[in-house]
């Protein structure tokens, strides 16, 4: 494989990039094209490794150019200008010195190569996170080493003793980052939950923003979002551009923002690209679009919801498992039927159609109860006995998601978000803070 390399200059622990391109050469044992002793810059995640050249071009492991890195917006767009990845922040890009063939350096990154690192553990490359080791997207908070629970910084243990091994796995049953307790997990769907980006985006809270407490409901009615009407885009300080809308199949974008909604016998519907999703290496944070009460609220605002571990109408093990997780939401709909005291109605396929049903064009069947959808069906069929309720409700919802959306992989992933990330918890309570919208959401808006 031949790839250009990038040098990185570090000064006093600050990420300072000096992009210098050299001739491509083969590097033994590494699979990366750079001169021995020189440096390559890359980012790794669940979808593999990406490399960056001096012009911000992005190359994959096969040596193919896949797009361009917009460092300011922390995104990668493909060669046609379409968003490919988000969350590609400079402090998540690693630079690694390529070792000489046959020397004593360790290509697997176990310790320093020749003593020059003064004993620091760089895991095969320097880290742009204040010196902490950010192995494969996990968050180390102050320099502790998150590899198998071992410790790099005086014995302190990250995440209350949980073993993260490159990122806490909240969907595979291996670890729960809230206190280190291990939980067995119910069966997962054969379709993997949608993973969009590398690493958690930086969350910036708005000064004097709207903060409070409330609860999260769920819906997917298929109707054209109210924020897709041009005249609504700027109301109450909205962002000024309409939310995306699609034709009645939910997959083909419709750019006629004067078009009537499918719920009014028109052609415009909600887009399936706005299903909820997760981020690789960021297991305790999810992303979604939501409806909020009209009042003083506006289109295109973003909020961080932090779940309390309780429910509005009941508190079960499902709600307790959700405690501490964060959901970043962007408002695409202003709902007259959404309460004005902290309720966020999350767009989730199979979450219930509510007052209107515009889903006929999607080709879906068996969407569950009008209010609450498939999870409400499961709550009724499984019952309310606490014994094994977490597994029973979650397994029931996974089965219903697979059955109802088996032919629509995208919709199924959105439904499974409620089962996996949201732990099949109905109407969970949260606190919320208004934030600046991260690009992983605003690019889909």
Secondary structure, DSSP 8 states (H G I E B T S, - for coil): -------EEEETTEEEE----------TTT-S-S-TT-EEEEEEETTEEEEE-TT-EEE-TTS-EEEEEETTTTEEE-TTS-EEEE---GGG-EEEE---TTSS--TT--S-SSSTTTT---TTSB-TTTT---GGG---TTT---STT--SSTT--GGGG---SSS--SSSSS--TTTS---------SS---EEEES-----B-TT---EEEEEEEE---B--GGGSGGGTTGGG--SS----B-TTSSSB---TTS-BGGGTSSBB--GGGS-EEEETEEEEEEEEEEEESTT--TT-EEEEEEEEEESS---HHHHHHTT-EEEEEEEEEETTS-SSSEEEEE-TTS--TT----GGGT-----BTTTHHHHHHHHHH-S-STTHHHHHHHHHHHHHHHHSTT-HHHHHHHHHHHTTTTT-SSEEEEEEEE---HHHHTT-
